[in-house]
């Protein structure tokens, strides 16, 4: 583990040194030995991942595949073997792959989707793949081979890897820069790993991300000193470039040059560059790469974007499923094969594999923790169910047929059980709360038997009526040769009506993707019309319909922005804000309306609300841009007024 990163989190993570096997360990008082190794933490992650996939797929019959840093060592393989065993997963169903192989495999899949003319232009060409992740960077040089059938197959020529160069490296460098500035100003030292240190590190990350979008950015960070309080970090993109020019940027260019040298190619040989990872979103890195390859005959003036955040995972899955494009082995080529974690192969290094005794102990503890997690989930679910029932029945006397209930007796039963929850739920077991809940429900059902009977009878009658109406509607549509259900005004069950809402919404979304904004808006309007036809909804159903209407209003506002029908934009934004007064998207789109109308004051009022609400969210950058844009327009207006009044009094 990189010490430069770990030093910032030692206090939070309670790093306790190493365990008996030489593995990094963290203090965890809840465990018998008081600490947990990094292999155990990996086991927890794999176990959680496995459970999530089981939940989604409904089966445990699947394989897991992981991409690991290029040329990963035997100790990494051993850690995955141990962690998989501890998690209780069949080791033979887990595979690990070199990340460079995963990227090349995904690139091969992406090439298959290109149009023939573009494919032809890439045949037999050299392509550079650059991946800068959070803490590491990989540069791959590959050649695009072409088969007799004109199928493009990328072949890896070289790989250069730096496990200490990533987007996080820039955050750490900014931390050092601003920590020194704050110390000079306040005479107070900010310690790594302290609360102030961690807040400063988070602010540096936000600042770096903003500089990926804006030429100048500033970020506020709270309580950086006893005497001065909050601090504002301000930096320009050029200043950031200058700060890292002799260190991180040099390391980055050296890494690229290393990959080229290993492959025995020059910058002039490179036909295209594909970029991947959060680090490669930084503009000055993109400019740096383009400058390096400006002498290429291909005149590279933009970086390719065929990869996305799932590219590594996709490559690992393709390799594991043997669905990747086959690569014919040629004499002398070193082609990596998929490597099961049950294999003994791997780059040799000092192994930290667990002993049989350690594995048995860790597996037992992990199983116990999983069982405790399951018990906690079931307990909380039972508690929530009991609380929901109490809340629901408190409202029953005020509902239809509520006059059949003895409210005083009902409230007495509910109060007794609610007080029990307050007094005993923390020290009770799942069995206790289940028994208590069942007893309460039996008492309530007995007290409210006339109420439940009347509600059930009404439901049956409604179902009979809806079935009859559905049959009539189907017969009428068949007689008239109609297939459209959108004009059916009869009462429908909630599920049937919601199906029509979702169908129209999905149709609208597909039309929007195809830039058919007017037709998309019409579909969203139809979906809203169906939302108005729901009846007799429960509280939970009402919340679901409200959420659907909110989404539709926002989609309509977007359509009308595209169509520049501005009065409809404001109308749908207001409808959305009536449902959710602090909805970020509605506020942003309303500010766009005010900006179009040149009502700078109202536009800025919405932007200020957004700055509070969208902090650290994906909308934060867009809000900052809009704020700067509106400020410029306000200043232009002020300058214009000043000039006008200056002429008037001259």
C-alpha positions in Angstrom: 0.0 0.0 0.0 1.3 3.4 -1.0 2.5 5.1 2.2 1.8 8.6 0.8 -1.9 7.7 0.6 -2.1 5.6 3.8 -0.6 8.4 5.8 -3.7 10.6 5.3 -6.0 7.9 6.6 -4.1 6.1 9.4 -6.0 7.9 12.1 -9.4 7.1 10.5 -8.6 3.6 9.6 -6.9 2.7 12.9 -3.9 1.1 11.1 -2.4 -1.2 13.7 0.7 -2.3 11.7 0.9 -5.8 10.4 -0.6 -9.1 11.5 1.5 -12.3 12.1 1.6 -13.0 8.4 3.1 -9.6 7.5 -0.2 -8.3 6.1 -1.4 -4.7 6.6 -3.8 -4.8 9.5 -6.5 -2.4 10.9 -7.7 -2.2 14.5 -11.2 -3.6 15.0 -12.1 -4.1 18.7 -15.2 -6.1 17.9 -13.1 -9.0 16.7 -11.5 -11.5 19.1 -7.9 -10.6 18.2 -8.7 -6.9 18.0 -7.6 -6.4 14.4 -8.3 -7.4 10.8 -5.9 -7.9 7.9 -6.3 -6.3 4.5 -7.0 -9.8 3.1 -10.0 -10.1 5.5 -11.3 -6.7 4.2 -11.0 -8.0 0.7 -13.0 -11.1 1.7 -15.7 -8.8 3.1 -15.9 -6.9 -0.2 -16.0 -10.1 -2.3 -18.7 -11.6 0.0 -20.8 -8.5 -0.3 -20.4 -8.4 -4.0 -21.3 -12.1 -4.3 -24.4 -11.6 -2.2 -25.5 -8.6 -4.3 -25.2 -10.6 -7.5 -27.1 -13.5 -6.0 -29.9 -11.1 -5.1 -30.0 -9.7 -8.6 -29.7 -13.0 -10.5 -31.6 -15.1 -8.0 -29.0 -17.9 -8.2 -25.5 -18.6 -7.0 -24.6 -20.4 -10.2 -22.2 -17.8 -11.7 -18.5 -16.9 -11.9 -16.7 -13.8 -10.7 -13.9 -12.2 -12.6 -11.6 -9.4 -11.4 -9.1 -7.2 -13.3 -5.9 -6.6 -11.4 -3.0 -4.3 -12.0 -0.6 -5.3 -14.9 1.9 -8.0 -13.9 0.3 -8.5 -10.6 2.4 -10.5 -8.2 1.9 -13.9 -6.5 1.0 -12.2 -3.2 -2.0 -10.5 -5.0 -3.1 -13.8 -6.4 -2.7 -15.4 -2.9 -4.7 -12.7 -1.3 -7.6 -13.3 -3.8 -7.4 -17.1 -3.2 -7.5 -16.5 0.6 -10.2 -13.9 0.4 -12.4 -16.0 -1.8 -12.1 -19.0 0.5 -12.9 -16.8 3.5 -16.0 -15.5 1.8 -17.2 -19.1 1.4 -17.1 -19.0 -2.4 -15.8 -21.8 -4.6 -12.3 -20.7 -5.6 -12.7 -22.5 -9.0 -15.5 -20.0 -9.9 -13.3 -16.9 -9.5 -10.8 -15.7 -12.1 -8.3 -12.8 -12.1 -6.9 -11.1 -15.2 -4.2 -8.6 -16.0 -6.0 -5.2 -16.4 -4.0 -4.6 -19.6 -5.5 -7.8 -21.2 -9.0 -6.6 -20.1 -8.6 -3.2 -21.8 -7.2 -4.7 -25.0 -10.1 -7.2 -25.0 -12.7 -4.5 -24.5 -11.0 -2.4 -27.2 -11.3 -5.3 -29.6 -15.0 -5.6 -28.8 -15.5 -1.8 -29.5 -13.7 -2.1 -32.8 -16.3 -4.6 -34.0 -19.0 -1.9 -33.7 -17.2 0.6 -35.9 -18.4 1.4 -39.5 -16.4 -0.4 -42.2 -14.6 2.7 -43.4 -13.3 3.5 -39.9 -12.3 -0.1 -39.4 -10.3 -0.1 -42.6 -8.5 3.1 -41.5 -7.3 1.3 -38.4 -6.0 -1.9 -39.9 -2.4 -2.6 -39.2 -2.1 0.7 -37.2 -0.5 1.3 -33.8 -2.8 2.6 -31.1 -2.0 3.8 -27.6 -4.4 3.1 -24.7 -3.9 5.3 -21.6 -5.7 4.5 -18.4 -5.3 6.9 -15.4 -7.4 5.7 -12.5 -7.6 6.9 -8.9 -4.2 5.8 -7.7 -2.5 4.1 -10.7 -1.8 4.5 -14.4 -1.4 2.1 -17.3 -0.1 2.8 -20.9 -0.6 0.1 -23.5 0.8 0.0 -27.0 -1.0 -2.3 -29.3 -1.1 -3.1 -33.0 -4.5 -3.6 -34.8 -4.1 -6.9 -36.8 -6.5 -7.7 -39.6 -7.6 -11.2 -40.4 -8.3 -12.5 -43.9 -12.0 -11.9 -43.1 -11.2 -8.2 -42.3 -11.8 -8.7 -38.5 -9.7 -6.3 -36.5 -7.9 -7.8 -33.5 -5.7 -5.6 -31.2 -2.4 -7.2 -30.2 -0.6 -6.0 -27.2 3.0 -4.9 -27.9 4.0 -3.4 -24.5 2.6 -2.3 -21.2 4.0 0.4 -18.8 2.5 0.7 -15.3 2.9 3.1 -12.4 1.1 2.1 -9.2 1.7 5.5 -7.6 0.5 7.8 -10.3 -3.3 8.5 -10.5 -5.8 11.4 -10.2 -5.3 11.0 -6.4 -1.7 11.9 -6.8 -2.8 15.4 -7.9 -5.0 15.7 -4.8 -2.1 14.8 -2.5 0.1 17.3 -4.3 -2.6 20.0 -3.8 -2.9 19.0 -0.2 0.8 19.7 0.4 0.6 23.0 -1.4 -2.4 24.4 0.5 -1.3 22.9 3.9 1.9 24.9 3.6 -0.1 28.0 2.6 -2.5 27.7 5.5 0.4 27.0 7.9 2.2 30.2 6.7 -0.9 32.2 7.3 -2.2 30.8 10.5 1.0 29.4 12.1 -0.9 26.2 12.7 0.2 22.8 11.3 -2.4 20.6 9.6 -1.6 17.0 10.4 -2.1 14.2 7.9 -5.0 12.0 8.9 -6.4 14.6 11.3 -10.0 15.8 10.9 -8.8 19.1 9.4 -6.3 17.2 7.2 -9.1 15.0 5.8 -11.4 17.9 5.2 -8.6 19.7 3.3 -7.9 16.6 1.2 -11.6 16.4 0.3 -11.5 20.1 -0.7 -8.5 19.5 -2.9 -10.3 16.7 -4.7 -13.3 19.0 -5.3 -11.0 21.8 -6.5 -9.1 19.5 -8.9 -12.4 18.2 -10.4 -13.7 21.8 -10.9 -10.5 22.7 -12.7 -11.3 19.9 -15.1 -14.3 22.0 -16.2 -13.3 25.6 -15.4 -10.1 27.7 -16.0 -10.4 29.1 -12.4 -12.0 27.6 -9.4 -12.4 28.1 -5.7 -13.6 25.8 -2.9 -14.4 26.6 0.7 -13.3 24.3 3.5 -14.5 24.7 7.1 -12.6 25.2 10.3 -9.0 25.0 9.1 -7.6 26.9 12.1 -8.5 28.1 15.6 -8.0 31.8 14.8 -8.9 32.1 11.2 -11.7 29.6 10.9 -12.8 28.7 7.3 -10.4 28.9 4.3 -11.0 29.4 0.6 -8.8 27.4 -1.8 -8.4 29.2 -5.1 -6.4 28.0 -8.1 -6.2 28.4 -11.9 -5.7 25.6 -14.3 -2.4 27.1 -15.4 -1.2 27.2 -11.7 -2.1 23.6 -11.3 -0.1 22.7 -14.4 2.9 24.6 -13.1 2.7 22.9 -9.7 3.0 19.4 -11.1 5.0 20.1 -14.2 8.4 18.9 -12.8 7.0 15.9 -10.9 3.7 14.3 -11.8 3.6 15.4 -15.4 7.1 14.3 -16.0 6.3 10.9 -14.5 3.3 10.7 -16.8 5.3 11.5 -20.0 8.1 9.1 -18.8 5.5 6.4 -18.5 4.2 6.9 -22.0 7.7 7.0 -23.4 8.6 3.8 -21.5 5.7 2.0 -23.2 6.7 3.3 -26.7 10.4 2.3 -26.1 9.4 -1.3 -25.0 7.3 -1.7 -28.1 10.1 -0.3 -30.3 7.9 2.4 -31.8 8.0 6.2 -31.9 5.4 8.9 -31.5 5.4 9.2 -35.3 4.2 5.5 -35.5 1.1 6.1 -33.4 -2.1 6.4 -35.3 -4.6 7.0 -32.4 -4.7 7.5 -28.7 -7.6 6.2 -26.5 -8.1 7.6 -23.0 -9.8 6.1 -20.0 -10.2 6.9 -16.3 -11.0 9.9 -14.2 -7.5 11.2 -14.3 -7.6 11.6 -18.1 -10.5 14.0 -17.8 -8.1 16.7 -16.6 -7.6 19.0 -19.6 -3.9 19.7 -19.1 -3.2 16.0 -19.3 -5.1 15.7 -22.6 -3.2 18.7 -23.9 0.1 17.1 -22.8 -0.7 13.9 -24.7 -1.8 15.7 -27.8 1.4 17.7 -27.8 3.5 14.6 -27.5 1.8 13.1 -30.7 1.4 16.3 -32.7 4.3 15.1 -35.0 2.4 11.9 -35.9 1.5 11.6 -39.6 -2.1 10.9 -38.5 -2.2 14.4 -37.0 -3.8 13.4 -33.7 -5.8 16.4 -32.5 -8.3 14.6 -30.2 -8.2 11.7 -27.8 -10.5 8.7 -28.6 -13.3 8.0 -26.1 -14.3 4.4 -26.9 -13.8 3.3 -23.3 -16.2 4.0 -20.4 -16.1 3.3 -16.6 -17.1 -0.3 -17.1 -14.4 -1.2 -19.7 -12.2 -3.1 -17.3 -15.1 -5.1 -15.9 -16.4 -5.8 -19.3 -12.9 -7.0 -20.5 -12.6 -9.3 -17.4 -16.1 -10.7 -18.1 -15.4 -11.3 -21.7 -12.1 -13.1 -20.9 -13.8 -15.2 -18.2 -16.6 -16.2 -20.5 -14.2 -16.9 -23.4 -16.2 -14.5 -25.6 -13.4 -12.2 -26.4 -12.1 -12.0 -30.0 -9.7 -14.9 -30.4 -6.0 -14.1 -30.9 -4.0 -16.6 -32.9 -0.7 -17.3 -31.2 2.2 -16.6 -33.5 5.7 -17.9 -33.0 7.5 -16.0 -30.2 4.5 -14.0 -28.9 3.8 -13.8 -25.2 0.1 -13.9 -25.0 -1.4 -13.9 -21.4 -4.0 -16.7 -20.8 -6.9 -16.4 -18.3 -5.5 -17.4 -14.9 -7.8 -19.0 -12.3 -7.0 -17.9 -8.8 -6.7 -21.6 -8.0 -3.6 -21.7 -10.2 -0.2 -21.4 -8.7 1.2 -19.1 -11.4 2.0 -15.5 -10.9 4.9 -13.1 -10.8 7.0 -14.3 -7.9 7.4 -12.2 -4.8 7.3 -12.5 -1.0 4.0 -14.4 -0.5 1.6 -13.4 2.4 -0.6 -16.4 1.9 -2.5 -17.5 5.0 -1.8 -20.7 6.9 -4.5 -23.4 7.1 -5.0 -22.4 10.8 -5.4 -18.7 9.9 -7.8 -19.5 7.0 -10.0 -21.7 9.2 -10.2 -19.0 11.9 -10.9 -16.2 9.4 -13.5 -18.3 7.5 -15.3 -19.1 10.8 -15.3 -15.4 11.8 -16.5 -14.3 8.4 -19.3 -16.8 8.5 -20.3 -15.6 12.0 -20.2 -11.9 10.8 -22.4 -12.8 7.7 -24.9 -14.5 10.0 -24.9 -11.5 12.3 -25.4 -9.2 9.3 -28.4 -11.4 8.2 -29.9 -11.3 11.7 -29.5 -7.5 11.8 -31.2 -7.1 8.5 -34.1 -9.4 9.5 -34.4 -7.7 12.8 -34.6 -4.2 11.3 -37.1 -5.4 8.7 -39.3 -6.9 11.4 -39.1 -3.7 13.5 -39.9 -1.5 10.4 -42.9 -3.8 9.6 -44.2 -3.5 13.2 -43.8 0.3 13.2 -45.5 0.6 9.8 -48.4 -1.4 11.0 -48.9 0.7 14.1 -48.8 3.9 12.0 -51.2 2.5 9.4 -53.7 1.4 12.1 -53.6 4.8 13.8 -55.1 6.2 10.7 -57.7 3.5 10.2 -60.5 5.1 12.4 -60.4 8.2 10.2 -60.7 6.2 7.0 -63.7 4.7 5.2 -65.4 2.1 7.5 -63.5 3.6 10.4 -66.7 4.0 12.3 -66.7 0.3 12.9 -63.6 0.5 15.0 -63.5 1.2 18.8 -60.7 3.8 18.5 -60.0 4.0 22.3 -59.4 0.3 22.6 -57.3 0.2 19.4 -55.1 3.1 20.5 -54.5 1.4 23.8 -53.2 -1.7 22.1 -51.1 0.4 19.7 -49.7 2.6 22.5 -48.6 -0.5 24.5 -46.7 -1.9 21.6 -45.2 1.4 20.5 -43.9 1.9 24.1 -42.5 -1.6 24.1 -40.6 -0.7 20.9 -39.2 2.4 22.5 -38.2 0.6 25.7 -37.1 -2.8 24.6 -36.2 -2.9 20.8 -32.5 -2.3 21.4 -32.0 -5.2 23.7 -34.6 -7.6 22.1 -34.0 -10.4 19.6 -35.6 -11.2 16.3 -37.7 -13.8 18.0 -38.9 -11.3 20.6 -40.0 -8.7 18.1 -41.6 -11.3 15.8 -43.6 -12.7 18.7 -44.6 -9.3 19.9 -45.6 -8.1 16.4 -47.7 -11.3 15.8 -49.5 -10.9 19.2 -50.3 -7.2 18.4 -51.6 -8.1 14.9 -53.9 -10.8 16.4 -55.4 -8.3 18.9 -55.8 -5.6 16.3 -57.5 -8.0 13.8 -59.9 -9.1 16.6 -60.7 -5.5 17.6 -61.1 -4.3 13.9 -62.6 -7.5 12.4 -65.7 -5.6 11.0 -63.4 -2.9 9.5 -61.1 -5.5 7.8 -64.1 -7.5 6.6 -65.7 -4.3 5.0 -62.4 -3.3 3.4 -61.9 -6.8 2.0 -65.4 -6.9 0.6 -65.0 -3.5 -1.1 -61.8 -4.7 -2.6 -63.4 -7.8 -4.0 -66.3 -5.8 -5.4 -63.8 -3.3 -7.0 -61.9 -6.2 -8.6 -65.1 -7.7 -10.0 -66.0 -4.3 -11.4 -62.5 -3.7 -12.9 -62.6 -7.2 -14.5 -65.9 -6.4 -16.1 -64.8 -3.0 -17.4 -61.6 -4.5 -18.8 -63.6 -7.1 -20.7 -65.9 -4.4 -22.1 -63.0 -2.2 -23.1 -61.2 -5.0 -24.9 -64.5 -6.0 -26.7 -65.0 -2.3 -27.8 -61.5 -1.9 -29.1 -61.7 -5.2 -31.0 -65.1 -4.2 -32.5 -63.7 -0.8 -33.6 -60.4 -2.2 -34.8 -58.5 -0.1 -32.2 -55.3 -1.1 -30.3 -54.6 2.2 -28.4 -55.3 2.0 -24.7 -54.4 5.6 -24.0 -58.0 6.8 -24.6 -59.6 4.3 -22.2 -61.1 6.3 -19.4 -62.5 3.4 -17.4 -61.1 2.7 -14.0 -58.1 0.4 -14.0 -56.1 -1.3 -11.3 -53.1 0.6 -10.1 -50.7 -1.9 -11.7 -52.5 -1.8 -15.1 -52.6 2.0 -15.1 -49.0 2.3 -14.1 -48.1 0.0 -16.9 -49.5 2.5 -19.3 -47.7 5.4 -17.6 -44.4 3.6 -17.8 -45.0 2.5 -21.4 -45.6 6.1 -22.5 -42.6 7.4 -20.5 -40.3 4.8 -22.0 -41.6 5.6 -25.5 -40.9 9.3 -24.8 -37.4 8.6 -23.6 -36.6 6.6 -26.8 -38.0 9.4 -28.9 -35.9 11.9 -26.9 -32.7 9.9 -27.5 -33.5 10.1 -31.3 -33.9 13.9 -30.9 -37.6 13.7 -31.7 -38.3 16.2 -28.9 -41.9 17.2 -29.9 -43.1 13.6 -30.1 -41.2 12.8 -26.9 -43.1 15.6 -25.1 -46.4 14.2 -26.4 -45.6 10.8 -24.9 -44.7 12.4 -21.6 -47.9 14.3 -21.6 -49.9 11.1 -22.2 -48.1 9.5 -19.3 -49.1 12.5 -17.1 -52.7 12.1 -18.3 -52.7 8.5 -17.1 -51.2 9.6 -13.7 -54.3 11.7 -13.2 -56.5 8.6 -13.6 -55.3 6.7 -10.5 -57.8 6.3 -7.7 -58.0 5.0 -4.1 -54.2 4.9 -3.7 -52.5 4.0 -0.5 -49.9 6.3 1.0 -47.1 4.3 -0.5 -48.8 4.2 -3.9 -49.3 8.0 -3.8 -45.6 8.5 -3.2 -44.8 6.3 -6.2 -47.2 8.3 -8.4 -45.8 11.6 -7.2 -42.2 10.4 -8.0 -43.3 9.4 -11.4 -45.0 12.8 -12.1 -41.9 14.6 -10.9 -39.8 12.7 -13.3 -42.3 13.4 -16.2 -42.4 17.2 -15.4 -38.6 17.3 -15.5 -38.4 15.4 -18.8 -41.0 17.7 -20.3 -39.0 20.8 -19.1 -36.0 19.3 -20.9 -37.9 18.7 -24.1 -39.3 22.2 -24.1 -35.8 23.7 -23.5 -34.7 21.8 -26.6 -37.7 23.0 -28.5 -37.3 26.5 -27.0 -40.9 26.6 -25.9 -40.0 28.6 -22.8 -43.4 29.1 -21.3 -43.8 25.4 -21.1 -40.4 25.1 -19.5 -41.4 27.4 -16.6 -44.8 25.7 -16.2 -43.3 22.2 -15.9 -40.5 23.4 -13.6 -43.1 25.0 -11.3 -45.2 21.8 -11.3 -42.0 19.8 -10.4 -41.1 22.2 -7.6 -44.6 21.9 -6.2 -43.9 18.2 -5.7 -40.3 18.7 -4.6 -39.4 22.3 -3.7 -35.6 21.6 -3.5 -35.3 19.5 -6.6 -31.9 20.3 -8.1 -32.9 19.6 -11.7 -36.1 21.6 -11.6 -34.3 24.6 -10.1 -31.5 24.4 -12.7 -34.0 24.2 -15.6 -36.0 27.1 -14.2 -32.8 29.1 -13.9 -32.2 28.3 -17.6 -35.7 29.8 -18.3 -34.9 33.0 -16.4 -31.5 33.2 -18.1 -33.2 33.0 -21.5 -35.7 35.7 -20.4 -32.7 37.8 -19.2 -34.2 37.9 -15.7 -30.8 37.8 -14.1 -32.0 38.4 -10.6 -34.3 35.4 -10.5 -31.8 33.2 -12.4 -29.1 34.0 -9.8 -31.6 33.3 -7.0 -32.1 29.8 -8.3 -28.4 29.4 -8.8 -27.6 30.4 -5.2 -30.1 27.8 -4.0 -28.4 25.2 -6.3 -25.0 26.0 -4.9 -26.3 25.0 -1.5 -28.1 21.9 -2.6 -25.8 20.5 -5.3 -22.5 20.7 -3.4 -20.3 17.8 -4.3 -22.9 16.5 -6.8 -22.5 16.0 -10.6 -24.5 19.2 -11.1 -22.0 21.2 -9.1 -19.8 22.0 -12.2 -22.8 23.0 -14.3 -24.0 25.3 -11.5 -20.6 26.9 -11.2 -20.5 27.5 -15.0 -24.0 29.0 -15.0 -23.1 31.3 -12.0 -20.1 32.7 -13.8 -22.1 33.2 -17.0 -24.9 35.0 -15.2 -22.5 37.2 -13.2 -20.9 38.3 -16.5 -24.3 39.2 -18.0 -25.2 41.1 -14.8 -21.9 43.0 -15.1 -22.6 43.8 -18.7 -26.0 45.2 -17.8 -24.5 47.3 -15.0 -21.8 48.6 -17.3 -24.4 49.4 -20.0 -26.5 51.3 -17.4 -23.5 53.2 -16.1 -22.6 54.2 -19.6 -26.1 55.2 -20.4 -26.5 57.4 -17.3 -23.0 58.8 -17.8 -24.2 60.1 -21.2 -27.4 61.4 -19.7 -25.6 63.6 -17.2 -22.7 64.6 -19.4 
